[in-house]
């Protein structure tokens, strides 16, 4: 299972990577904005993605819509500092499979990935 981490914060990318270490996922790359993420979806063909909402160049919702056009079966987990319910619902509506708020708790992330990858 190949994972792409998309977040404009390098610290957050590292945190997600550390929390998912040993989770039977091959991290195929990291992207700091939606435009880079879309290129990486095309070139690296990840099975799942962690995706931030607030990023430069292209926000997470727009990126999510485009990712789903490129690879409809991709599994997307939104991880964001935005705590408004509307954004979460919009992301789910657009095809995200899960939603977590920052700061990310390792246990919550593991549970969310169990659910995302149907490992329960």
N, CA, C and O of each residue as an XYZ file, in Angstrom:
480
protein
N       0.844     -1.177      0.000
C       0.000      0.000      0.000
C       0.894      1.247      0.000
O       1.698      1.438      0.913
N       0.751      2.087     -1.020
C       1.606      3.270     -1.161
C       0.893      4.526     -0.646
O      -0.269      4.777     -0.965
N       1.626      5.309      0.162
C       1.078      6.510      0.783
C       1.812      7.760      0.311
O       3.040      7.780      0.221
N       1.034      8.803      0.010
C       1.565     10.135     -0.284
C       1.110     11.061      0.838
O      -0.074     11.095      1.173
N       2.049     11.816      1.423
C       1.725     12.765      2.497
C       1.732     14.172      1.918
O       2.734     14.616      1.358
N       0.602     14.875      2.057
C       0.477     16.227      1.498
C       0.165     17.207      2.622
O      -0.919     17.182      3.205
N       1.138     18.071      2.916
C       0.973     19.090      3.955
C       2.019     20.160      3.717
O       3.161     19.843      3.385
N       1.645     21.435      3.883
C       2.615     22.502      3.650
C       3.597     22.652      4.812
O       4.565     23.405      4.710
N       3.354     21.940      5.913
C       4.267     21.970      7.049
C       5.171     20.733      7.027
O       4.692     19.602      7.111
N       6.472     20.962      6.915
C       7.418     19.842      6.914
C       7.365     19.121      8.262
O       7.491     17.898      8.318
N       7.178     19.875      9.345
C       7.068     19.263     10.674
C       5.873     18.304     10.712
O       5.969     17.216     11.280
N       4.758     18.701     10.112
C       3.567     17.848     10.090
C       3.807     16.623      9.207
O       3.387     15.519      9.553
N       4.481     16.811      8.070
C       4.820     15.671      7.203
C       5.616     14.636      8.000
O       5.336     13.439      7.941
N       6.614     15.120      8.746
C       7.479     14.233      9.539
C       6.671     13.546     10.648
O       6.874     12.363     10.923
N       5.764     14.282     11.277
C       4.931     13.719     12.348
C       4.069     12.581     11.815
O       3.997     11.515     12.425
N       3.417     12.807     10.680
C       2.564     11.776     10.072
C       3.419     10.562      9.713
O       3.046      9.420      9.977
N       4.569     10.834      9.108
C       5.495      9.765      8.719
C       5.912      8.938      9.946
O       5.916      7.708      9.903
N       6.257      9.620     11.018
C       6.690      8.954     12.252
C       5.544      8.126     12.856
O       5.747      6.980     13.259
N       4.352      8.710     12.913
C       3.193      8.014     13.489
C       2.812      6.774     12.686
O       2.313      5.799     13.249
N       3.043      6.804     11.376
C       2.653      5.669     10.529
C       3.814      4.720     10.248
O       3.666      3.762      9.489
N       4.960      4.984     10.855
C       6.121      4.118     10.685
C       5.788      2.701     11.175
O       5.227      2.528     12.256
N       6.133      1.714     10.385
C       5.829      0.345     10.774
C       4.381     -0.023     10.543
O       3.899     -1.018     11.085
N       3.682      0.761      9.751
C       2.265      0.516      9.503
C       2.032     -0.208      8.187
O       0.919     -0.172      7.662
N       3.043     -0.859      7.642
C       2.880     -1.599      6.402
C       2.455     -0.680      5.256
O       1.658     -1.060      4.398
N       3.005      0.541      5.262
C       2.754      1.503      4.193
C       4.101      1.923      3.627
O       5.056      2.150      4.370
N       4.169      2.024      2.320
C       5.378      2.550      1.692
C       5.109      4.019      1.398
O       4.243      4.347      0.587
N       5.852      4.903      2.059
C       5.658      6.334      1.820
C       6.404      6.686      0.540
O       7.634      6.680      0.501
N       5.641      6.994     -0.510
C       6.231      7.220     -1.833
C       6.594      8.682     -2.067
O       7.210      9.016     -3.079
N       6.215      9.558     -1.131
C       6.597     10.950     -1.291
C       5.828     11.876     -0.385
O       4.868     11.488      0.282
N       6.286     13.129     -0.382
C       5.597     14.190      0.346
C       5.456     15.374     -0.609
O       6.298     15.600     -1.478
N       4.377     16.116     -0.424
C       4.139     17.304     -1.245
C       3.716     18.437     -0.319
O       3.029     18.210      0.676
N       4.133     19.672     -0.654
C       3.789     20.795      0.217
C       2.655     21.664     -0.334
O       2.315     22.689      0.256
N       2.073     21.256     -1.462
C       0.873     21.942     -1.958
C       0.117     21.025     -2.917
O       0.628     19.985     -3.332
N      -1.086     21.420     -3.255
C      -1.960     20.594     -4.080
C      -1.444     20.345     -5.485
O      -1.635     19.259     -6.033
N      -0.788     21.345     -6.078
C      -0.278     21.166     -7.448
C       0.786     20.082     -7.503
O       0.761     19.215     -8.376
N       1.729     20.139     -6.552
C       2.781     19.124     -6.477
C       2.153     17.756     -6.199
O       2.556     16.745     -6.775
N       1.163     17.743     -5.311
C       0.484     16.486     -4.959
C      -0.130     15.819     -6.190
O      -0.010     14.605     -6.359
N      -0.781     16.595     -7.042
C      -1.423     16.021     -8.240
C      -0.381     15.421     -9.181
O      -0.609     14.360     -9.761
N       0.757     16.090     -9.334
C       1.835     15.539    -10.160
C       2.324     14.219     -9.577
O       2.602     13.268    -10.307
N       2.424     14.175     -8.247
C       2.912     12.964     -7.587
C       1.899     11.819     -7.658
O       2.281     10.650     -7.703
N       0.615     12.155     -7.669
C      -0.407     11.109     -7.837
C      -0.224     10.459     -9.209
O      -0.338      9.241     -9.354
N       0.064     11.298    -10.216
C       0.282     10.770    -11.572
C       1.571      9.948    -11.656
O       1.585      8.879    -12.266
N       2.657     10.447    -11.042
C       3.953      9.782    -11.203
C       4.185      8.634    -10.216
O       4.811      7.639    -10.581
N       3.704      8.743     -8.993
C       3.988      7.742     -7.954
C       2.845      6.745     -7.745
O       3.041      5.688     -7.146
N       1.646      7.088     -8.244
C       0.483      6.210     -8.157
C       0.203      5.683     -6.739
O       0.132      4.471     -6.538
N       0.041      6.594     -5.744
C      -0.224      6.125     -4.382
C      -1.632      5.528     -4.254
O      -2.536      5.866     -5.017
N      -1.794      4.631     -3.270
C      -3.105      4.044     -2.988
C      -3.897      4.927     -2.030
O      -5.127      4.977     -2.070
N      -3.145      5.632     -1.155
C      -3.808      6.501     -0.193
C      -2.980      7.762      0.027
O      -1.781      7.810     -0.249
N      -3.677      8.793      0.543
C      -3.073     10.111      0.697
C      -3.544     10.728      2.008
O      -4.722     10.641      2.355
N      -2.611     11.358      2.739
C      -3.036     12.254      3.810
C      -2.991     13.644      3.196
O      -2.024     13.996      2.521
N      -4.027     14.431      3.426
C      -4.162     15.705      2.712
C      -4.564     16.828      3.647
O      -5.573     16.740      4.346
N      -3.763     17.887      3.653
C      -4.072     19.102      4.404
C      -5.074     19.915      3.582
O      -5.173     19.736      2.368
N      -5.814     20.805      4.242
C      -6.764     21.645      3.509
C      -6.137     22.991      3.139
O      -6.200     23.416      1.985
N      -5.530     23.658      4.131
C      -4.997     25.004      3.906
C      -3.551     24.928      3.456
O      -2.646     24.671      4.249
N      -3.350     25.161      2.143
C      -2.000     25.104      1.567
C      -1.874     26.179      0.485
O      -2.877     26.623     -0.074
N      -0.631     26.596      0.191
C      -0.436     27.532     -0.922
C      -0.659     26.844     -2.268
O      -0.735     25.617     -2.338
N      -0.761     27.625     -3.320
C      -0.903     27.131     -4.704
C      -2.281     26.525     -4.991
O      -3.001     26.992     -5.873
N      -2.637     25.485     -4.241
C      -3.924     24.817     -4.437
C      -4.353     24.224     -3.107
O      -3.592     23.486     -2.481
N      -5.573     24.543     -2.669
C      -6.049     24.042     -1.379
C      -6.421     22.561     -1.465
O      -6.539     21.995     -2.552
N      -6.599     21.959     -0.313
C      -6.860     20.533     -0.234
C      -8.159     20.075     -0.879
O      -8.215     18.993     -1.464
N      -9.206     20.893     -0.775
C     -10.500     20.504     -1.361
C     -10.389     20.437     -2.885
O     -10.845     19.476     -3.504
N      -9.777     21.465     -3.488
C      -9.576     21.482     -4.940
C      -8.681     20.319     -5.358
O      -8.938     19.647     -6.357
N      -7.633     20.097     -4.580
C      -6.711     18.996     -4.854
C      -7.450     17.654     -4.787
O      -7.261     16.797     -5.650
N      -8.285     17.476     -3.769
C      -9.062     16.247     -3.596
C      -9.941     15.978     -4.816
O      -9.984     14.859     -5.327
N     -10.641     17.017     -5.275
C     -11.513     16.866     -6.459
C     -10.705     16.396     -7.670
O     -11.132     15.506     -8.405
N      -9.535     17.005     -7.867
C      -8.689     16.653     -9.009
C      -8.071     15.264     -8.863
O      -7.955     14.526     -9.842
N      -7.675     14.908     -7.636
C      -7.129     13.564     -7.388
C      -8.145     12.493     -7.762
O      -7.804     11.479     -8.372
N      -9.404     12.736     -7.385
C     -10.467     11.766     -7.655
C     -10.713     11.612     -9.157
O     -11.139     10.553     -9.617
N     -10.440     12.676     -9.918
C     -10.572     12.591    -11.388
C      -9.439     11.750    -11.966
O      -9.649     10.964    -12.890
N      -8.223     11.924    -11.410
C      -7.051     11.182    -11.888
C      -7.149      9.706    -11.485
O      -6.897      8.815    -12.295
N      -7.515      9.464    -10.231
C      -7.548      8.098     -9.685
C      -8.769      7.962     -8.761
O      -8.651      8.170     -7.554
N      -9.927      7.618     -9.314
C     -11.174      7.589     -8.523
C     -11.125      6.710     -7.277
O     -11.824      6.987     -6.302
N     -10.306      5.646     -7.294
C     -10.284      4.709     -6.158
C      -9.315      5.120     -5.041
O      -9.210      4.424     -4.031
N      -8.608      6.241     -5.214
C      -7.638      6.673     -4.205
C      -8.340      6.957     -2.876
O      -9.431      7.527     -2.841
N      -7.687      6.546     -1.782
C      -8.261      6.732     -0.443
C      -7.602      7.946      0.196
O      -6.383      7.985      0.361
N      -8.414      8.934      0.554
C      -7.881     10.197      1.060
C      -8.316     10.440      2.504
O      -9.498     10.375      2.843
N      -7.314     10.722      3.341
C      -7.532     11.086      4.742
C      -7.178     12.560      4.897
O      -6.022     12.945      4.723
N      -8.167     13.384      5.222
C      -7.916     14.806      5.449
C      -7.343     14.977      6.860
O      -7.894     14.453      7.828
N      -6.240     15.711      6.966
C      -5.653     16.051      8.266
C      -5.443     17.561      8.258
O      -4.583     18.067      7.537
N      -6.232     18.284      9.065
C      -6.231     19.741      8.978
C      -6.319     20.425     10.330
O      -6.781     19.842     11.311
N      -5.869     21.671     10.364
C      -6.006     22.491     11.568
C      -7.366     23.186     11.575
O      -7.804     23.685     12.612
N      -8.034     23.220     10.423
C      -9.366     23.839     10.361
C     -10.334     22.979     11.141
O     -10.457     21.782     10.877
N     -11.017     23.568     12.089
C     -11.914     22.744     12.899
C     -13.381     23.023     12.589
O     -14.260     22.690     13.384
N     -13.650     23.641     11.422
C     -15.059     23.888     11.146
C     -15.696     22.680     10.463
O     -15.122     22.073      9.559
N     -16.884     22.357     10.920
C     -17.603     21.154     10.472
C     -17.903     21.200      8.973
O     -17.857     20.171      8.299
N     -18.208     22.387      8.454
C     -18.564     22.527      7.035
C     -17.462     22.001      6.129
O     -17.733     21.280      5.169
N     -16.210     22.363      6.435
C     -15.071     21.926      5.618
C     -14.952     20.411      5.641
O     -14.699     19.781      4.614
N     -15.135     19.833      6.821
C     -15.072     18.375      6.956
C     -16.147     17.693      6.120
O     -15.874     16.724      5.411
N     -17.351     18.201      6.206
C     -18.459     17.624      5.434
C     -18.224     17.777      3.939
O     -18.508     16.869      3.158
N     -17.702     18.937      3.550
C     -17.398     19.181      2.138
C     -16.354     18.184      1.633
O     -16.488     17.639      0.537
N     -15.322     17.951      2.432
C     -14.267     17.006      2.051
C     -14.832     15.595      1.888
O     -14.475     14.891      0.943
N     -15.709     15.180      2.799
C     -16.325     13.853      2.727
C     -17.213     13.778      1.474
O     -17.222     12.779      0.755
N     -17.948     14.858      1.241
C     -18.809     14.951      0.042
C     -17.988     14.793     -1.245
O     -18.441     14.175     -2.208
N     -16.782     15.358     -1.245
C     -15.921     15.328     -2.429
C     -15.143     14.023     -2.559
O     -14.428     13.823     -3.541
N     -15.278     13.128     -1.569
C     -14.660     11.819     -1.718
C     -13.632     11.428     -0.685
O     -13.067     10.338     -0.774
N     -13.362     12.292      0.311
C     -12.417     11.900      1.369
C     -13.036     10.762      2.169
O     -14.254     10.709      2.344
N     -12.198      9.853      2.653
C     -12.693      8.698      3.417
C     -12.595      8.925      4.923
O     -13.181      8.175      5.704
N     -11.847      9.972      5.339
C     -11.680     10.234      6.767
C     -11.236     11.653      7.005
O     -10.846     12.361      6.077
N     -11.298     12.069      8.259
C     -11.039     13.453      8.623
C     -10.462     13.510     10.031
O     -11.093     13.029     10.971
N      -9.278     14.088     10.194
C      -8.660     14.268     11.512
C      -8.242     15.722     11.691
O      -7.917     16.419     10.729
N      -8.258     16.162     12.950
C      -7.808     17.515     13.255
C      -6.397     17.499     13.826
O      -6.011     16.571     14.537
N      -5.632     18.537     13.504
C      -4.300     18.725     14.082
C      -4.468     19.368     15.454
O      -5.433     20.107     15.653
N      -3.573     19.122     16.405
C      -2.454     18.186     16.318
C      -2.957     16.739     16.300
O      -3.959     16.409     16.935
N      -2.252     15.895     15.570
C      -2.684     14.517     15.375
C      -2.178     13.623     16.500
O      -0.987     13.596     16.810
N      -3.096     12.906     17.092
C      -2.759     11.926     18.111
C      -2.392     10.617     17.407
O      -3.125     10.175     16.522
N      -1.258      9.984     17.785
C      -0.841      8.744     17.110
C      -1.914      7.649     17.116
O      -2.096      6.947     16.122
N      -2.618      7.511     18.238
C      -3.667      6.477     18.324
C      -4.825      6.786     17.386
O      -5.347      5.895     16.715
N      -5.225      8.062     17.343
C      -6.318      8.464     16.446
C      -5.930      8.234     14.991
O      -6.746      7.792     14.182
N      -4.674      8.540     14.666
C      -4.194      8.355     13.301
C      -4.207      6.865     12.935
O      -4.632      6.494     11.841
N      -3.743      6.022     13.853
C      -3.741      4.578     13.609
C      -5.179      4.061     13.409
O      -5.442      3.285     12.491
N      -6.095      4.497     14.270
C      -7.506      4.073     14.145
C      -8.086      4.552     12.822
O      -8.787      3.809     12.135
N      -7.787      5.805     12.470
C      -8.295      6.366     11.216
C      -7.770      5.579     10.016
O      -8.501      5.344      9.055
N      -6.485      5.170     10.078
C      -5.921      4.382      8.983
C      -6.461      2.961      8.955
O      -6.626      2.387      7.879
N      -6.737      2.388     10.115
C      -7.387      1.075     10.156
C      -8.723      1.146      9.409
O      -9.063      0.262      8.622
N      -9.453      2.201      9.674
C     -10.743      2.401      9.034
C     -10.581      2.694      7.541
O     -11.293      2.128      6.712
N      -9.641      3.582      7.203
C      -9.386      3.967      5.811
C      -9.030      2.750      4.969
O      -9.489      2.615      3.835
N      -8.207      1.864      5.530
C      -7.722      0.702      4.786
C      -8.503     -0.568      5.098
O      -8.082     -1.673      4.755
N      -9.638     -0.392      5.749
C     -10.519     -1.530      6.105
C      -9.781     -2.619      6.877
O      -9.888     -3.800      6.545
N      -9.037     -2.226      7.899
C      -8.254     -3.194      8.677
C      -8.810     -3.361     10.084
O      -8.035     -3.434     11.037
N     -10.129     -3.425     10.242
C     -10.632     -3.505     11.626
C     -11.100     -4.876     11.999
O     -11.547     -5.090     13.126
